[in-house]
Amino acid sequence: MTSSIASSAISMTLPHFTDADSFHAFRSASPQWLGIALDIARSHGLPIGAPHVFATGTNLVVGLGETLILKIFPPLLAAQFASERGALAQLAGHLDLPIPEIVAEGMRDGWPYLIITRLSGTLGAEVWPQLPEDQKERVLRQIGETIAAVQRTPLGPLASIEPRWDDFLRRQMQGCRARHTRLGLAPKFLAGLDDLLRDAEELIPMDATPVILIGEYIPENFLLACDDGQWSLNGLFDFGDVLAGWRDYDLLGPSAFMAAGRPGRMKSLLEGFGYAKPDFALKRRLMALMLLHRASDLNSHICIEGWQEKADDLVELQELIWPD
């Protein structure tokens, strides 16, 4: 079956899409493109037996056996290809934590692709909810340490990655109210948004020395491994949203999705990163950055049960998310 799919790809081409919805529909129908993916793998002399299509994610992603991953990027997401390729190349050899290595790259019908090594471990999203509290704190400390290690890596060519931090931040500020109004943020939080954005212009450095920002340190993007009953961070992947900018931006994912307003978890994350107890200015800056994040949607992303009722405004909300 696999060989017939691959051979049929000779006459197939990847289509051109002008909108995300059309591409998502195409991605969901893997029989339309799997043959092409296998043909790409075969062109590099790689095994194509037992391919595994990853249903989640942004691009076309296929596991080639146990050791390799093929990622194909549509032209409308070419910036993600540039981000992933540049980040993997720049971070190679700089981290103790495993990240994918680039094995091959190329272009098919205007779609760039990467073939990268497949990491070992269990997806964080599968394990995180069941971890005991002390192990959650342990993993969050390791995540804080990993963020700091990534940010110590020289920017290299990533210094010129688009968008530039100041342009990105100003664009996010301009669209912030409209975005959160559309996403249904409660009026009591929207009421304080203008004040917070004014503070943000002072609290968030626009022209400080930038660092590598991954943008999404979340359980779906890292792997864990268990040794003698202790779970630890074992791999980091998905570098399609890399920016160069202010360091605190990368604390948002673990703050929203993992710390859940627990003082012990937040303390571990911040100490791993290199911060002491958070003061009001840091909380205010993180609250602003959370609302300005490119994927920001507080109603979906804050994992604190009943947070909408526990806070009456953005100041109380920042105290809830980043407790002392």
Buried (B, 14 or more C-beta within 10 A) or exposed (E): EBEEBBEBBEEEEBBEBEEEEBBEEBBEEBEBBBBBBBBBBBEBEBBBEEBEBEEEEBBBBBBBBEEBBBBBBBBBBEBBBBBBBBBBEBBEEEBEBBBBEBBBBEEBEEBBBBBBBBBEBBBBBEBBEEBEEEBBBBBBBBBBBBBBBBBEBEBEEBEEBEBBBEEBBBEBBEEBBEBBEEEEBBEBBBEBBEEBBEBBEEBBBEEEEBBBBBBBBBBBBBBBBBEEEEBBBBBBBBBBBBBBBBBBBBBBBBBBBBBBBBEBBBBBBBBBBEBEEBEEEBBBBBBBBBBBBEEBBBEEBBBBEEBBEEBBBBBBBBBBBBBE
